[in-house]
Amino acid sequence: MVKIALDVMGGDNAPQAPILGGVEALKTDSELYIYFVGPVQAIKEQLSKLDIEKLEGRYEIIDAQEVITNDDKPVEAVRRKKDSSLVKAVTLVKEGKANSVVTAGNTGAFMAAGYFILGRIKGISRPALAPIFPAQGGKHTVVLDIGANMDATAENLLQYGKMGSIYAQRVFNIKNPKVGLLNVGVEEGKGNEVTKAAYDLLKNDPSINFIGNVEARDVPMGVADVIVCDGFVGNVMLKFMEGLASSIFASLKEELTRGVFRTIGAMLLKPAFKDFKKKMDYSEHGGAPLLGVKGACIKSHGSSDAKAIKNAILKQGKGMIEVLEKFNEGI
């Protein structure tokens, strides 16, 4: 049985969304066990509203009276708020009681908790968040980092390339993943001093199938299986793409409902639009793994709803356990 530590106080929709998502995950997967970590009364109140009679013996409430908010300073909060839901959830993985942890809470604090409580795997100096971006032709691109570290050295980017390659191999069964370096141009010699140095390191590492620089417009084209960048650039790109996708869907809906004939055509195309929206919806993947720490850590979007939390548990929380077997050998 796979055991998941769920931080129910993380995210904009806590504790309702995490708890509902956790319950839905339990109903979907009979081999799942969940630790609901947070204030006991709040958790019991939410669970009392749900149909959980058949789930007895497959979950446990872990009391945590403190909450790490987005206004807290990450490192200070992890050290000071020992009774927080985030710290206690990560600690369950450290103690071996849980196989992985899922949270939609403070990204910096989650990274700090993974770093200080679980420790880094051999050969990695800074962990990275690695979400899956949809690409043309049904492909997927792993992008790291998208926010764990705002700044990165050339050595960090090299390590991201190695971690991303292993992740793509294990998750998508890609034998020799293509790795690209996000830059302002595809020519060698482009970029700032960090990306120039990273280019040389990636190019000369035989363990990486490095294809050179890629531009942001190449990400949804699927030109690379893995793309590396620092957390500042990655986070800006992620949120721009989320906003662009929402804008496209809103504009399409507006145009396709303008007039009777367009509405009829839209009804005929509804299945195609539904499939397209599903590919672009971040909640389908649920979250991004924090690669580089000694434990399966999954970070969900701060605005995650129950569906996103459910998928983070089922698609990432369980999947990362197998991936870690390879990471534990060191990079």
VEXRO-425430 format. One line per 8 residues: their letters; for each residue x, y negated, z negated of N, C-alpha, C. Coordinates in pm, whole numbers. Each point is the difference from the previous one (the first is absolute). Layout:
// VEXRO-425430
a) X:Y:Z:X:Y:Z:X:Y:Z; ...
***
This chain:
// VEXRO-425430
mvkialdv) 84:120:0:-84:-120:0:88:-125:0; -28:-92:92:75:-125:10:-59:-102:-97; 87:-59:-81:-45:-95:-101:43:-142:37; -98:-91:2:22:-139:40:-26:-92:-118; 94:-93:-26:-20:-104:-101:-55:-123:72; -120:-41:-34:-67:-111:68:-12:-120:-93; 64:-110:40:-9:-126:-74:-134:-64:33; -96:10:-91:-135:-49:30:-13:-152:-14
mggdnapq) 102:-65:-57:-7:-145:-20:79:-77:106; 50:70:100:75:-66:106:-90:-43:115; 21:-122:52:-74:-45:118:-112:-97:-31; -50:-63:106:-105:-102:-13:-134:58:-41; -22:128:29:-131:62:-26:3:99:-116; 97:-17:-89:12:88:-116:-102:-39:-108; -46:96:-79:31:144:6:-97:81:87; -103:-69:55:-104:73:72:55:79:120
apilggve) 72:-68:89:47:64:123:96:116:-26; 103:-19:-86:90:113:-26:-71:121:-60; -91:-24:-93:-69:112:-64:-92:72:99; -77:-76:77:-87:61:100:83:75:105; 111:-61:43:87:66:97:58:129:-55; 36:-2:-128:54:120:-64:-104:110:-8; -122:-36:-35:-107:98:-10:-30:60:138; -5:-85:102:-26:49:136:111:94:47
alktdsel) 124:-30:-39:112:88:35:-15:136:-68; -42:0:-125:-21:125:-73:-109:84:66; -105:-66:47:-110:72:65:43:57:134; 96:-65:64:47:43:133:99:114:-8; 87:-4:-101:108:99:-12:-11:73:-134; -33:126:6:-21:80:-122:130:35:-71; 115:-24:65:129:31:-61:67:-124:-60; -81:-101:-24:51:-128:-49:-37:-21:-147
yiyfvgpv) 94:-60:-74:-23:-37:-141:44:-145:-14; -81:-84:-66:32:-142:-10:5:-48:-144; 106:-74:-32:10:-73:-126:-50:-142:28; -113:-38:-57:-49:-137:12:68:-81:-111; 88:-92:38:80:-73:-98:-50:-144:-12; -45:-35:-122:-52:-134:-24:-77:-2:-131; -71:-109:-30:-79:-9:-124:-108:109:-5; -1:77:-106:-92:113:-11:-145:-41:21
qaikeqls) -44:-107:-67:-140:-39:8:-40:-41:141; 87:-72:66:-28:-45:137:-12:120:95; 87:97:-19:-2:119:85:-126:82:-26; -32:22:-127:-119:78:-34:-127:-68:52; -3:-132:-7:-116:-75:48:-21:21:150; 110:-4:76:-11:19:145:-34:145:34; 62:94:-69:-26:141:28:-145:38:-32; -59:-68:-100:-138:31:-38:-100:-34:111
kldiekle) 42:-85:93:-87:-41:111:10:95:119; 94:94:-8:27:87:114:-39:145:-30; -19:76:107:-35:141:-13:128:81:-16; 35:32:-126:127:68:-26:-16:130:-78; -121:48:-10:-24:121:-79:83:119:48; 15:13:131:73:114:56:151:-20:-3; 44:-114:-51:143:-30:-1:65:22:-137; -76:49:-93:54:24:-135:122:91:6
gryeiida) 103:-37:-74:122:80:-4:98:-35:110; -35:-98:86:88:-36:110:46:-145:-8; -26:-62:-112:51:-136:-20:20:-26:-149; 79:-102:-27:29:-37:-139:16:-151:-7; -45:-58:-108:14:-145:-21:122:-26:-87; 90:-84:49:118:-42:-77:-18:-145:-39; -10:-26:-129:-26:-136:-48:119:-92:23; -28:-117:58:102:-104:20:-72:-134:-13
qevitndd) 30:-73:-104:-77:-120:-32:53:-128:67; 121:5:54:56:-119:64:-10:8:152; 0:-118:62:-8:-8:146:110:-91:52; 71:45:102:98:-85:68:-71:-69:115; -6:-132:-3:-70:-77:102:97:-47:108; -54:-57:106:84:-53:108:75:-124:-42; -41:-60:-112:70:-120:-49:119:35:-88; 10:125:-43:110:42:-86:130:11:79
kpveavrr) 112:-30:-66:130:20:61:31:150:-7; 26:63:114:9:147:8:88:68:-103; 127:-33:-5:92:69:-90:-36:-26:-145; -31:-124:-32:-38:-35:-137:-126:73:-42; -98:10:90:-126:66:-32:20:149:-27; 82:65:81:26:144:-19:68:26:-133; 91:-88:-38:73:17:-126:-84:-36:-121; -87:-99:17:-77:-51:-114:-133:73:-19
kkdsslvk) -67:33:110:-132:62:-10:9:152:13; 52:61:-104:17:146:0:-133:74:-2; -105:-68:-48:-131:64:-10:-88:-37:119; 61:-45:110:-78:-36:118:-33:125:80; -107:-9:78:-45:114:80:105:38:105; 67:-100:57:100:28:104:121:74:-59; 52:-51:-110:118:62:-63:-32:141:-48; -116:18:-61:-37:133:-50:-22:100:113
avtlvkeg) -55:-49:112:-23:89:114:133:48:58; 95:-91:16:132:37:52:71:92:-98; -17:-25:-129:64:83:-102:-50:144:4; -125:21:37:-53:136:12:77:80:105; 45:-68:107:82:66:101:138:30:-57; 56:-94:-72:131:19:-62:-1:119:-94; -108:16:-75:-12:109:-98:-35:133:65; -29:-1:129:-34:124:69:-145:42:-14
kansvvta) -82:-85:-60:-141:33:-18:-79:-23:129; 43:-99:78:-64:-31:128:100:18:113; -51:42:116:87:17:117:24:-130:74; -98:-92:-7:17:-128:66:-89:-105:-68; 28:-127:32:-74:-110:-59:-53:-89:112; -124:-51:-19:-63:-89:98:-46:-126:-71; 31:-117:58:-45:-127:-57:-23:-101:110; -93:-92:-25:-23:-114:90:43:-128:-69
gntgafma) 77:16:-107:40:-115:-81:121:-77:51; 58:-78:-90:114:-87:28:113:76:69; 32:-38:124:101:71:78:138:-6:-65; 38:-119:-42:131:-17:-62:15:81:-127; -107:2:-80:4:76:-125:5:150:28; -70:43:104:1:142:36:140:41:43; 63:-84:80:136:27:44:95:4:-120; -16:-95:-91:86:-5:-119:-23:122:-88
agyfilgr) -125:43:-14:-31:118:-81:63:124:61; -11:13:131:62:114:67:150:-2:-16; 58:-117:13:145:-17:-9:53:33:-140; -64:-58:-103:50:14:-137:-48:128:-70; -122:43:27:-54:117:-69:40:129:69; -14:4:133:30:122:74:145:7:46; 59:-114:30:138:-2:49:7:17:151; 115:-35:57:20:9:145:55:136:40
ikgisrpa) -35:42:122:59:124:50:142:-29:45; 81:103:10:140:-14:35:17:-66:137; 84:-104:5:31:-66:126:-88:-118:34; -96:-33:-87:-91:-113:25:17:-105:-108; 28:-124:41:18:-108:-96:-128:-77:-27; -89:-10:103:-127:-71:-19:-114:77:67; -106:31:-74:-116:69:59:-69:-89:104; -86:61:82:-72:-74:103:-140:55:16
lapifpaq) -94:-89:32:-137:41:30:-10:30:149; -62:113:34:0:46:139:-140:37:49; -80:-98:42:-134:32:53:9:57:141; -111:57:44:-10:56:135:-80:-96:87; 60:-49:107:-67:-91:94:-54:81:118; -125:-23:42:-51:68:119:68:-53:125; 19:86:99:64:-41:125:-73:62:117; 30:-49:119:-66:48:121:24:150:22
ggkhtvvl) -96:62:66:14:141:34:-16:94:-117; -66:-48:-106:-19:84:-118:123:18:-85; 103:-82:27:124:11:-75:-10:-77:-132; 101:20:-85:10:-72:-126:143:-51:-17; 13:-114:-62:132:-57:-26:15:-27:-149; 107:51:-59:30:-25:-141:82:-129:-7; -48:-98:-75:70:-127:-13:44:-18:-145; 127:-27:-21:50:-25:-134:117:-98:4
diganmda) -7:-98:-87:-82:-18:-119:-109:-103:31; -114:10:-69:-105:-101:22:-35:-73:-130; 96:-9:-93:-28:-81:-117:62:40:-132; 68:112:-6:62:39:-127:117:-92:-33; 77:-38:104:115:-89:-18:-7:-112:104; -7:-124:-47:-10:-112:93:128:-19:81; 113:31:-61:129:-12:69:63:138:11; 79:20:105:65:129:19:140:-22:57
taenllqy) 92:84:-41:135:-4:57:3:92:122; 108:-5:74:15:90:115:1:145:-46; 60:26:-116:4:136:-55:-140:48:-36; -83:-92:-54:-139:36:-30:-74:42:126; 17:-75:107:-68:30:126:46:134:57; 126:32:-17:51:131:42:-69:110:-80; -12:-19:-130:-66:98:-86:-148:13:35; -65:-110:37:-139:5:43:-13:87:124
gkmgsiya) 96:-15:92:-2:80:122:9:149:-30; 83:35:-95:16:141:-37:-127:53:-67; -54:-78:-93:-122:44:-69:-117:9:97; -13:-99:88:-108:1:96:8:118:95; 122:38:38:19:114:89:-48:129:-67; 39:19:-125:-42:121:-73:-152:3:-17; -57:-115:-32:-145:-9:-18:-73:34:129; 45:-55:113:-63:27:129:14:147:38
qrvfnikn) 112:59:-32:22:142:30:-98:87:-77; -14:-29:-129:-82:85:-86:-150:-22:19; -39:-126:22:-143:-31:9:-55:21:140; 75:-40:103:-50:8:137:69:108:82; 88:77:-63:70:109:68:77:-46:124; 59:-120:-9:82:-53:108:143:47:-23; 53:76:93:131:63:-19:112:-102:-14; 3:-100:86:108:-99:0:-60:-140:13
pkvgllnv) -57:-56:-108:-73:-127:6:86:-115:55; -62:-81:85:67:-118:53:-11:-113:-101; 115:-59:-34:5:-106:-100:37:-132:65; -81:-103:-25:26:-133:54:20:-101:-111; 75:-105:28:24:-109:-95:-83:-120:44; -93:-46:-83:-84:-114:34:84:-126:10; -12:-69:114:86:-116:23:-72:-99:91; 66:-112:26:-59:-106:82:27:21:149
gveegkgn) 72:104:34:29:33:138:56:141:7; -6:61:117:45:139:11:150:12:28; 63:-111:40:141:7:35:88:18:-125; 107:76:16:97:14:-109:63:-136:-27; 15:-33:-128:57:-129:-36:-104:-103:-39; -130:35:15:-108:-90:-41:-18:4:-152; -63:-104:-52:-38:-1:-141:94:-76:-90; -23:15:-131:86:-64:-100:116:92:-36
evtkaayd) 79:-42:-96:120:77:-35:-35:139:-55; -113:8:-74:-39:128:-58:-41:99:109; -83:-44:94:-45:92:105:115:37:95; 91:-91:23:116:32:84:85:109:-65; 22:-16:-131:79:101:-72:-74:133:-7; -134:-8:-21:-81:121:-6:1:73:133; 0:-74:109:3:60:133:123:89:14; 115:-51:-42:124:77:11:-4:126:-86
llkndpsi) -55:-13:-121:-7:116:-90:-93:107:57; -115:-41:48:-98:94:56:54:66:127; 66:-80:81:54:49:127:106:107:-21; 78:-14:-106:113:89:-23:-28:113:-99; -126:17:-40:-35:109:-90:-56:116:81; 68:113:6:-43:113:83:-128:68:-48; -41:-26:-124:-122:64:-51:-126:-72:44; 15:-116:67:-115:-81:41:-5:-12:152
nfignvea) -118:22:55:-22:-17:145:-37:-146:25; 99:-86:-4:-22:-145:9:-17:-44:145; -111:-71:28:-27:-44:137:27:-148:20; 47:-69:-105:33:-141:13:-105:-91:-60; 6:-128:37:-95:-99:-50:-136:18:65; -104:-29:-76:-137:-5:54:-63:-130:-49; -92:-53:79:-71:-121:-38:-135:36:-61; -61:-97:-70:-126:27:-70:-109:48:96
rdvpmgva) 1:-51:123:-102:43:96:16:146:41; 118:57:-27:24:141:33:-59:96:-102; -30:-50:-120:-46:88:-108:-126:76:38; -107:-68:47:-121:77:37:12:76:131; 110:-17:72:20:71:126:56:140:-21; 49:28:-121:54:132:-29:137:26:59; 80:-106:20:132:19:60:96:71:-96; -28:-10:-130:85:66:-100:-88:75:-99
dvivcdgf) 52:107:-55:-71:76:-103:19:-63:-137; 114:-67:-17:35:-66:-125:55:-139:31; -48:-102:-71:52:-136:17:41:-52:-136; 121:-56:-9:49:-50:-128:11:-153:4; -26:-61:-116:8:-145:-17:1:-31:-148; 26:-126:-35:-6:-33:-143:-146:-19:-40; -24:-2:-132:-137:-4:-50:-75:-126:32; 70:-112:12:-66:-127:31:-59:4:142
vgnvmlkf) 84:37:96:-44:8:140:-108:107:16; 21:116:-63:-95:110:12:-136:-35:-56; -3:-70:-113:-128:-36:-62:-75:-103:83; 73:-97:55:-63:-100:87:-60:68:123; 76:92:60:-48:71:119:-123:84:-32; 2:71:-113:-113:84:-40:-127:-81:-15; 10:-113:-72:-120:-79:-26:-48:-73:125; 91:-37:88:-42:-59:127:-79:102:81
meglassi) 49:124:6:-69:102:78:-135:35:-60; -10:-1:-134:-129:25:-64:-99:-111:36; 48:-125:-6:-86:-113:34:-40:0:146; 94:36:87:-28:5:143:-105:106:31; 13:117:-63:-97:108:22:-140:-43:-43; -9:-65:-117:-130:-47:-49:-60:-103:94; 85:-88:49:-45:-105:92:-51:59:131; 70:100:53:-41:66:125:-136:67:-17
faslkeel) -18:71:-111:-127:69:-22:-115:-100:-14; 24:-110:-70:-103:-102:-19:-36:-66:133; 101:-31:81:-24:-62:131:-74:94:93; 38:129:0:-68:98:83:-147:12:-37; -25:6:-130:-138:12:-46:-82:-120:44; 59:-118:-10:-70:-121:40:-32:0:150; 97:38:81:-18:-2:145:-95:111:48; 11:117:-62:-79:114:45:-145:-2:-44
trgvfrti) -34:-92:-88:-140:-13:-44:-63:-127:57; 67:-61:95:-50:-123:60:-78:35:128; -126:31:-18:-83:35:115:-43:146:-1; -113:28:65:-58:134:-2:89:102:69; 50:-33:121:79:96:76:132:32:-69; 62:-102:-60:124:25:-74:-26:90:-120; -112:-23:-65:-34:81:-118:-22:146:39; -66:22:113:-22:137:48:134:66:32
gamllkpa) 87:-77:69:133:53:32:79:32:-125; -13:-86:-101:71:22:-126:-46:127:-69; -131:28:9:-54:121:-61:58:124:67; 17:-6:133:56:113:73:147:22:-36; 69:-109:-30:142:7:-31:28:13:-150; -104:7:-78:16:2:-146:94:110:-50; -8:124:51:92:105:-47:147:-36:25; 27:-61:117:138:-38:33:49:-109:-93
fkdfkkkm) -86:-99:-27:38:-108:-91:23:54:-142; -83:96:-38:13:58:-134:133:72:-15; 39:76:103:128:71:-3:116:-98:-2; -11:-108:78:105:-102:5:16:-68:-135; -112:-34:-61:4:-65:-131:64:91:-104; -30:129:10:56:96:-95:152:5:10; 52:-7:124:145:2:21:67:-123:-61; -70:-114:5:58:-127:-46:-24:-27:-148
dysehgga) -84:78:-63:-40:-24:-139:104:53:-98; 60:-91:-79:104:40:-96:-54:97:-105; -130:-9:-27:-57:86:-104:-1:147:41; 17:29:129:4:139:45:125:71:-52; 111:-74:-9:122:59:-55:7:-20:-151; -65:-105:-47:-15:-18:-144:112:-73:-70; 124:26:39:110:-63:-71:133:29:65; 103:-56:-60:136:17:50:86:63:-108
pllgvkga) 82:98:35:90:59:-100:115:-94:-34; 41:3:-125:119:-73:-43:116:98:12; 75:-11:106:109:93:26:128:-43:-70; 70:99:-56:128:-30:-63:3:22:-150; -115:31:-61:-4:27:-144:-26:149:-23; 34:46:-119:-13:142:-32:-142:36:-44; -91:-12:91:-139:31:-29:-88:-47:114; -115:63:16:-94:-38:105:-82:-119:-47
cikshgss) 27:-117:58:-67:-123:-40:-71:-60:120; -130:-23:-12:-80:-52:111:-61:-134:-38; 28:-101:84:-54:-135:-23:-113:-27:98; -120:-20:-53:-114:-36:82:-9:-152:12; -71:-45:103:-22:-143:22:-71:-59:-122; 32:-123:-35:-61:-64:-115:-151:-11:9; -53:-9:122:-144:-12:19:-67:133:30; 69:109:-30:-53:134:31:-138:24:-60
dakaikna) -86:63:82:-129:43:-49:10:148:-37; -111:62:-36:2:140:-44:50:92:111; -37:-29:123:43:81:114:152:0:13; 60:-117:-13:146:-12:12:69:77:-113; -52:-10:-120:60:72:-113:-13:151:20; -116:42:45:-22:143:28:102:51:101; 20:-73:109:95:43:102:144:-10:-46; 28:-97:-86:135:-11:-55:33:125:-81
ilkqgkgm) -97:51:-73:20:121:-80:12:123:89; -91:14:93:-6:122:82:108:5:109; 26:-113:66:92:0:113:143:-36:-38; 17:-78:-106:134:-43:-38:46:64:-131; -87:-5:-100:37:54:-131:41:146:5; -73:79:80:34:142:13:114:21:99; -3:-74:111:100:21:104:141:-34:-42; 15:-101:-86:134:-43:-39:72:101:-87
ievlekfn) -72:90:-62:63:100:-86:94:88:81; -45:43:117:83:83:87:117:-80:56; -26:-126:37:106:-84:56:113:-18:-100; -36:-12:-128:101:-24:-103:99:115:-14; -41:120:37:91:113:-7:124:-26:84; -20:-66:114:113:-34:87:78:-118:-55; -71:-101:-51:65:-118:-54:88:34:-121; -43:96:-79:74:36:-121:141:54:30
egi) 22:37:124:134:45:39:96:-117:13; -56:-122:1:84:-119:15:6:-47:144; 35:-125:18:8:-59:135:146:-13:43
***
